Amino acid sequence: MSVTQLLEASTHAKRRSEDFIILPFSSADEFLSCRLSFTVKLILLSVGSGCVSEETVCNDIDRLKQGLVDVPVVILSEREEPHCILKALRLGVHSYISTGLNPEVVILALRLIQAGGSFIPSSILLEPFEGKRSVKEQSGMFAPTLLQGLTPRQSEVLQLLREGKSNKIIAYELKMQESTVKVHVRQIMKKFKAINRTHAAFLANRLYEKKGLERKARESETDN
């Protein structure tokens, strides 16, 4: 069973999954016209085999974001081409989930998003997107020196960013204003040439992994 079938094809109006309820709607219009008696944690917009570059999908995303400003919009799609994912992120989509994933993984992804994290397919991180990969990565100089260029505060923010924590939680844990966290995140993204916070966290993880491998290599040489 595909993820789309799991979430949409049911004879029940409500399907419970322990800590949240999934409510199906036939369209964005139906959802926006419905008066809900509970708090909406996230919006899962299924686009099937369509791409977010299509006008109807773009319009739906825009109206959903305007209708519920603080609620993350998550795309559920059969397509994983980097240009589709990148377009979605540029439209302000919070996360992007492929219908090819195991249903259990999707549920975990939804819980992560609900807790303030984000989720995007690895294809956007592993393949070139519109010829704009990190300059450091393209030149073969994607090295730990980037980490050394961060201020102590930026390093602290980055550590929590790698854990998938939201700006609000980061601000609470580091005892700073949320607006200050946003500034640090933007600066980190700029230094890493990342398209969003999730991409920045991914690149940071690669840097720390590289740094760890280099340390092990030096220790091995010392032992020999």
Stockholm file with secondary structure:
# STOCKHOLM 1.0

chainA/1-224         MSVTQLLEASTHAKRRSEDFIILPFSSADEFLSCRLSFTVKLILLSVGSGCVSEETVCNDIDRLKQGLVDVPVVILSEREEPHCILKALRLGVHSYISTGLNPEVVILALRLIQAGGSFIPSSILLEPFEGKRSVKEQSGMFAPTLLQGLTPRQSEVLQLLREGKSNKIIAYELKMQESTVKVHVRQIMKKFKAINRTHAAFLANRLYEKKGLERKARESETDN
#=GR chainA/1-224 SS CCHHHHHHCCSSSCEECSSCEECCCSSHHHHHHSCCSSCCCCEEEEEETCCTTSHHHHHHHHHHHHHSTTSCEEEEESCCCHHHHHHHHHTTCCEEEETTSCHHHHHHHHHHHHTTCCCCCTHHHHSCCTTCCCHHHHTTCCCTHHHHTSCHHHHHHHHHHHTTCCHHHHHHHHTSCHHHHHHHHHHHHHHHTCSSHHHHHHHHHHHHHHHHHHHHHHHHHHHC
#=GC SS_cons         CCHHHHHHCCSSSCEECSSCEECCCSSHHHHHHSCCSSCCCCEEEEEETCCTTSHHHHHHHHHHHHHSTTSCEEEEESCCCHHHHHHHHHTTCCEEEETTSCHHHHHHHHHHHHTTCCCCCTHHHHSCCTTCCCHHHHTTCCCTHHHHTSCHHHHHHHHHHHTTCCHHHHHHHHTSCHHHHHHHHHHHHHHHTCSSHHHHHHHHHHHHHHHHHHHHHHHHHHHC
//
